[in-house]
Amino acid sequence: MKRIYLFGLALVAYAGAYGQMSENFDSRTVGEYMGVVSPDWTTWSGTVGGAEDVAVSDVMPESGANSIYFSTVSATGGPQDVVVPFGGELKTGTFVFESDFYIEDNKGAYFNFQGETTIGAMYSMNCQMLHEGTLLMDAGASPLITTTYPPETWFTLTVMINLNTNDWELYIDGVIQGRFSNASASNQVASADLYPVNNATNGGNNQAGYYMDNVSYEHTPYTLPALNLGATQIINTKGLASTNVSPSVVVRNLGTSNITSFDVSLEYDGTTINETVTGVSISSLDYYTVDFADVLALISGENDMTATISNVNGGGADDDADDDIKVESLSPLVPAPGKVVLGEEATGTWCGWCPRGAVFMDQMADDYPEHFIGVAVHNGDPMTVDDYDAAIGDFISGYPSMLVDRGGDIDPSAVEASFLDRIVIAPKAVLTVGSDYVDGATSMKVSVTADFDEAIAGNYRLALIIVEDGVTGTASGYNQANYYSGGGSGVMGGYELLSDPVPAADMVYDHVARAILPSFAGMLGSFPATVEAGESHTVSFDVEIDPDWNLDEVHLVGILIATDAQIDNAGFASMDEAVDNGYVGLEDDLIVTSSINLYPNPTSTHTNIDLGNVDNENVMVQVYNMNGKLVSSRDYGMLNGSYTLPVELSDFEKGMYTVRINKGNTTEIVKLVVE
């Protein structure tokens, strides 16, 4: 076994025997199953010696003669699922897990730490090594460490944990790759689960193949002193620079006596805030969260926030000063003025991995409420908007997927990283959404106004998305498939505790796309050929209000689509906010409307445009496909009276089209479906 070095964790006092295991497989016979020959190894189900177990191999040892090998070509991994118990649920002291890995070309690897002796009850940490050399470590949500590993090369991976102070560190070949603090409930370990998986929805290619050698763990117990309160985590600090946060400090009783009072301070950027806690009773090993009444203003760059505990039970210092201070490094970014990032998630209630999208969309909405707007574009269920679903389907490789400002297709778990890349890019224009809605109306006008900070040229377009939160339904199509049920696929925002499928009665869907006008590609001709900085331009949308929409839960989202089809910027408002902003109507409005009657629609051969009354106005009709290409155009000249105009469609391909009717100074857009 390789010697284990404590590179970054502070040593803690210990007593009693070390808990440890080391295995280099050299004393084993090739072909033997580890669960059969070693009491320190078992499987997820407890059944050893079969497909779930791992056999000793002499093909690729790091040292000596033998190693073990894991592989799969299944998207869901397995069937191997090997567990190395740590001798109980370890909640204090220091813990070190180490193994050599050799990951084959174009294949991945994975393992996790279970937090409880009951397998599947708690995932304390997941470590996914993707086939292209990326390593992601998380605790059930966004990656907490993102780094790289060397494919097709033996390397030593070490995880070091100070369970007292909740410091988790990752090393590769002795070099630290990152550190994090875990959630209080997950700051414990009970076993390692070695499971071959490299799922494409997590960024993999569905193929895992890796050898492990020199597997070991070592636990150094901790003797609780009489009086000791430790700081274990600083939370509620996520945000962008220039925003205020109301932080909290998680403390833990690491002594034998109850804690009844203490002081805690937080220092950041030269500012210190304080809280005095009294009238509590924190039992031995219990956690307690201190919420600060004062706020701290985040600043750009990497800076430390430091929590300090003092005056425990009114007696000043406690019996162990090593855990009185907790330091977290914050790196908030400065958002570009007026920038809002759009996340469009492709999802469906039939999709068992799609709860992941819902969890990360909710997380983004909570963490960045002023700078991120999410849209759940449903497929194959009662919430589907056909044209939106069809259009986004051309941009994704599977479900769930997400487009951030219509960049590349990503997994929803990677949304925050993409958001942080985009939020610092200055938009060409800032968008304001207004409405003329009045209570009880069955339709409304919505204006999207672009105030340009930079000049543009080319085919920039505006579009409007209707989004609704709190959507429920009773039909079977509202049941949510849930592959996270039971915990076998890790922690996922509570879905691991729910059934598969989750009954419709227990589901509430947020960020649901209800309409997109005029189309996914936006409205052609939204702006003149060139726009100078300082100009403002508005597009108006006639919206028919679906009586099933709960307008208290609706957001109106304007998007500015650039010439490369990416989203330059977004702007959003609740219904009340949009009314307060006011509807902007201009003499030369561009109106996306459903007031013009188009019939038949859908159709396959022809349609008729019922213009109604025209008062000595020039009329032109143009038809565009979903890619924004002009496929038909006719100028009818000056018309006066009531007209119905036929449009021949026999040569059109099946799909969604937008029909643009120019009447004098007004341009109106309607949708057309060719079957």
WOFENNOR-V281130 format. One record per backbone hydrogen bond with DSSP energy under -0.5 kcal/mol. CO is the residue of the C=O (numbers start at 1). NH is the residue of the N-H. Records with the same first field share a line. If there is no record, write none. Layout:
CO->NH + NH
//
This chain:
5->7
18->20
19->219
21->217
23->215
25->28
29->32
32->56
33->36 + 37
34->38
38->41
42->83
46->48
50->53
52->81
54->34
55->69
56->31
57->67
67->57
68->212
70->210
72->208
74->77
81->44
82->194
83->42 + 85
84->192
88->90
89->91
90->189
93->163 + 164
94->220
95->161
96->218
97->159
98->216
99->157
100->213
101->155
102->104 + 211
103->152
104->107
108->209
109->129
110->195
111->127
112->114 + 193
113->124 + 125
114->190 + 191
117->119
118->121
122->115 + 116 + 124
125->113
126->138
127->111 + 129
128->130 + 136
129->109
130->133
131->106
133->149
134->130
135->147
136->128
137->144 + 145
138->126
145->137
147->135
149->151
150->153
155->101 + 157
156->173
157->99
158->160 + 171
159->97
160->169
161->95 + 163
162->166 + 167
166->168
167->162
168->180
169->160
170->177 + 178
171->158
172->175
174->176
175->172
178->170
180->168
183->186
184->187
186->188
189->90
190->86 + 88
191->114
192->84 + 194
193->112 + 195
194->82
195->197
196->78
198->206
199->202 + 204
200->203
207->108
208->72
209->104
210->70
211->102
212->68
213->100
215->23
216->98
217->21
218->96
219->19 + 221
220->94
222->224
225->256
226->257
227->319
228->254
230->232 + 252
233->235 + 250
235->248
240->243
243->298
245->247 + 296
247->292
248->235
249->251 + 290
250->232 + 233
251->288
252->230 + 254
253->285
254->225
258->260
259->282
260->280
261->313
262->277
263->310
264->275
265->308
266->273
267->306
268->271
271->268
273->266
275->264 + 277
276->278
277->262
281->283
282->259
283->286
286->253
288->251 + 290
289->291
290->249 + 292
296->245 + 298
298->242
299->332
301->303
303->330
304->269
305->328
306->267
307->326
308->265
310->263
311->314
312->315
316->312
320->323
321->324
323->231
324->309
326->307
328->305 + 330
330->303
332->301
333->241 + 335
336->339
340->570
341->373
342->405
343->345 + 375
344->346 + 403
345->347 + 377
346->400 + 401
347->379
348->351
349->481
350->352
351->354
352->483
353->356
354->357 + 358
355->359
356->360
357->361
358->362
359->363
360->364
361->365
362->366
363->367
364->368
368->371 + 372
371->341
373->343
375->345 + 377
376->378 + 513
377->347
378->385
381->384
384->386
385->389
386->390
387->391
388->392
389->393
390->394
391->394
392->395 + 396
401->346
402->410
403->344 + 405
404->407
405->567
408->404
410->402
411->414
412->415
414->418
415->419
416->420
417->421
418->422
419->423
422->425
423->336
424->426
428->453 + 454
430->451
432->449
434->447
438->441
442->545
444->543
445->436
446->541
447->434 + 449
448->539
449->432 + 451
450->452 + 537
451->430
452->534
456->531
458->460
461->561
462->523
463->559
464->517
465->467 + 557
466->514 + 515
467->555
468->512
471->509
475->478
476->479
479->481
480->501 + 502
482->485
484->487
485->488
487->490
492->495
494->497
495->498
496->486
501->503
502->480
503->506
504->507
509->471
511->376
512->468
515->466
517->464
519->522
522->524
523->462 + 526
529->458
531->456
532->535
535->452
537->450
539->448
540->592
541->446 + 543
542->544
543->444 + 545
544->546
546->549
549->551
550->553
551->554
553->469
554->575
555->467 + 557
556->558 + 573
557->465
558->571
559->463 + 561
560->568 + 569
561->461
562->565
566->562 + 568
569->560
571->558
573->556
574->578
575->579
576->580
577->581
578->435 + 582
583->585
586->589
589->591 + 667
590->540 + 592
591->593 + 669
592->542
597->610
599->608
603->675
605->649 + 650
607->647
608->599 + 610
609->611 + 645
610->597
612->643
614->616 + 641
617->639
618->664
619->636 + 637
620->662
621->634
622->660
623->631 + 632
624->658
625->628
629->625 + 631
632->623
634->621 + 636
637->619
639->617
641->614
643->611 + 612
644->646
645->609
647->607
649->652
655->674
656->626
657->672
658->624 + 660
659->661 + 670
660->622 + 662
661->663 + 668
662->620 + 664
663->666
666->663
667->591
668->661
669->593
670->659
672->657 + 674
673->602 + 603 + 675
674->655
//
